[in-house]
């Protein structure tokens, strides 16, 4: 479908599910304290999925407390993504980043959403039942310690993204095979590669090729995907180290991106906050 010689590598999900929290941080790395940049200054389309106000951000249907309209990432990450995005232009496609840096306040908002959803779905749920339910969707932020890498939700490093592809001409999302934020079997990145090997889909299936195109472009800049979720990519953080070791057998011993505090709110974001508060 696309003129690229590329297939998504098949991975052992058991290795991928191994925890990444114990991977140490390299505080001596020149990138450890690298600042973040606002994505509006780069050729990187951004839509803050957790901050959408019209109810179209399934499964939430509302803004998540602590979410922000603007996207921020470490400077090197933004530069890498911009180059990867340019590789997509000849194919009429571009990245659409749906989540970038996520503050601990937003992480708590997500935790609360899933915790309460669990309460509505599980009869006579215990606190542990609710905790395990929420853990199926998001990292528990309640014991977050900015000085302890074992407690970091990965988006708080400014080096993780959630991303899909869209048409450069129409802005319409390309068919990636499953809905964003739907944590189900079909969301595994190599799902359609396995379907192809089993003869269950044709070799020109657009879902297969759109995932290949996304992975091909981002791997050109050394981003690695969390194979459980086709939309999640990292570089230089603990998950990146874990995935690199699982796929290639070796990786740096330490990650260079750890926790970074949130940037100041922009004037535009502050104005939106005031507007939203008046509407409530």
N, C-alpha and C positions, 0 to 999 in steps of 0.2 A: 504493500500500500504506500509506504514511504520509501524513498530511495536511500535506505540505510541498511547496512549489513550488521544487524544487531538483534540479540535475543536477551531477555531478562534472565539472569542466572537463577537456577533452581537452588533453594537453600533448605537447610535442615532447621525447621522452625523451633525445634527443641533447644538448639544452640542459641537461637535468637531470643528465646524467652528467658534465658539466663539473666539474672540481675546485672545491671551496669553500675549500681550505686557504689560499689567498692573500688571502682577504678579511681586512682588518685589524680589530683590536679597538679599541673606544673606551674607553680606560682612564679617561677623565674622566666617563663617564656615571655618574649616581647609582645605576644598577643594576649597575655592574660588580662591586662588592663586596657585592651583596645576599646576605644569608645564606640558607641552606637551611632548610626546615622538614620535620618528619616527617609523612608523609601520614596517619598514624593520627589526627592531630588535625583532619582535614578529612573532608568527606563524599565520600571518594574511595576506592573499593575498590581494594586493591592485592594482587597475588599475585606474589611474586618468582620469575619463571620460572627464573632461573639458580640459585636456591637450593633448588628442590624436591628432596626426599629420597626420594620413593617411586618414582622412575623414570618418572613420567608426563610429564616435560618434554622431549618430542621436539624436536630430534633427539638431545639430550644423554643422556637416561636416567640422569642423576646430577647432583649439585650441581657447579657450576663453581667452581674454586678462586678465592677472593676475593669470592664473591657474598655477599649479605646478605639476611636475611629481611625487613627493613623498608625502606620506600621513602622517599627524600628528593628534594626539588626546591626550586628557588629559590622564595621566598615569593610573588612575583607570579605565577609559573607555577601554583603550587598554587591560588591564589585564582581565576585565570582558569579552571582546570579545574573547580573547584567550581561556578562559574557555568554553564559548558558542561554539566556533568552534570545540573544542575537543569533545563535545557531539555529533557533526555531523559525526565524523569519522567512527563510526560503520555502518553508513548508506551510506558510500561511497560518502559523500557530504562534502563541505566546504563553508565557507563564501567567497564571493568576494566583497570587499568593493570598491565602485565606487566613493564615495565622502566622505571626512572626514572634517577636518578643512578647512574652506574657507575664505580667506582674504577678506577684504572689496574691494580690487582692483579687485579680481575675481568676487565678487558680482556685482560690477559696470559693469564688462564685460558682465555678464549674463543679467543684466538689459538693457544694450545697445543692445544686440542681439535681445531680445524680443520686445523692443521698436521699433527698426527698422523693425523687421518682421511685426509688427502691421501696420507700415506705408505702407508696400507693400501689405497688405491684406485688409485694410480698405480704401475705397474711401473717399476722402476729410476729412480725420480724423483730429479732433481737438487734441490739446495737452492733454486734459482730456481723449479723446477716447484712445489715445496711452498709457497713464498712466494706465488706467483701463485694457487695453489689457495685458500690461506687468505684472500687478499685478496678473493676472490669472495664472502666471507661477513662479514668483519670487518676493521676498520682495524688496521694493524700498530702495536702499541704499543712496539716495541723501541727506537725512537728518540725516545720521548716526552720533551719538555722543557717543564716548566711555564711557562717564560718565552718560548716560541716557539709562537704560535698555529698555525703550519703543521704542527705535530705532534699536534694535539689530536684524540683520538677524541671524537666529538660528545657522547656521553652523559656525559662528564666535566665538562661545563659545568653540569649540573643544570637544563637547559632543554629536554631532549628526552624524549619518552616513546614507548614501544611500548604500544599499547592496542587492545582489541577492545570489543565490546558484549556485555552479558549481560542476561538477564531480571531485573528487580527482584524479581519474585515467586518464581521458582524458582532463580535463580542460574545457570541453564543458559546457556552461550554461545550467542549468536545466530549464524546461519549467515552467515559473512563471505565464503564462496566458496573459500577455500583455508586450509590450516593455517597457524597462526602459525609464523614462522621458516622457512617453505618458500619459498626464493628462486627462484621459477619464474615463467613468463610470466603465469599467472593471478593472481599476487599483485600485479601492477601495479594501482594504484588505479582507473584508468579502464577496466580490462579489460571489465567488464560493460556499461559505456556503449558501448564499441565493438561488443560483441556485439549489443546492442540495435539499433544503427544498421545492422548487417548483417542484421538479421532472424533472428538465431540464438537469441535468447531472447525470452520474452514480456515485456511492459512491466510485469507485476506480479511479476517474479522476485524472491524474497526476498533473494537475494545482492546484486542491484543496489540494492535499497532499503535494506538494512542498511548498505551502504557509504555510500550517500547520507546516511542519518541520522547516521552517525558524522561524516562530513565537514562536514555542515551545522552540527552542534552545535559542533564545534571551530573552524570558521571564524567562528562568531559571536563568538569571542574572539580572532580574528586568528591562530590557529594555522594553519600550513601543513603540508601533507603531503609527504613524500618520495614522489613518484608511482611510484617503482619498488616500494615496499612499502606496502600499504594501511594497515599498523598503525603507521607511524612518523610522528610529528608534532613540530614545533619552533616555538619563538618566541624571537626576539631573538638567535639565534646565527648562526654562519656559514652553515649549511645553509638557515636561514630566509631570510637575505639572498639567497642564490643562487636559491632557488625563487621568491621574490617577484619578483626581476628577470626570471627566465625566463618567468613567467606574466603579469606585469603590465607588464613593460618598464622598471620603475623600482623602486628600493628604497634604503634608507639605505646610505651608503657603508661604514659600519662596524657590526660586531656589538657588542652591549654585554655579552653573556655569554661569558666565556672559562673557562679552567680554574678549578676551585675544589677545595680539598682535602676529603677525606672527613670526615664528622662522626664524633664519638666513638661507639663501639659502645654500644648500650643494654644495660641489665642483662638484659633478656629475650634479646637476641641472644647475649650472653656465656654465659648459662645453656644455650642451645641448642648452642653450640660445645662446651661441656664435655660435654653429653649425647652429642653425636655422636662425640666423641673416645673416649668410653668404649665405644661400640658398635662401633668399628672394631677 
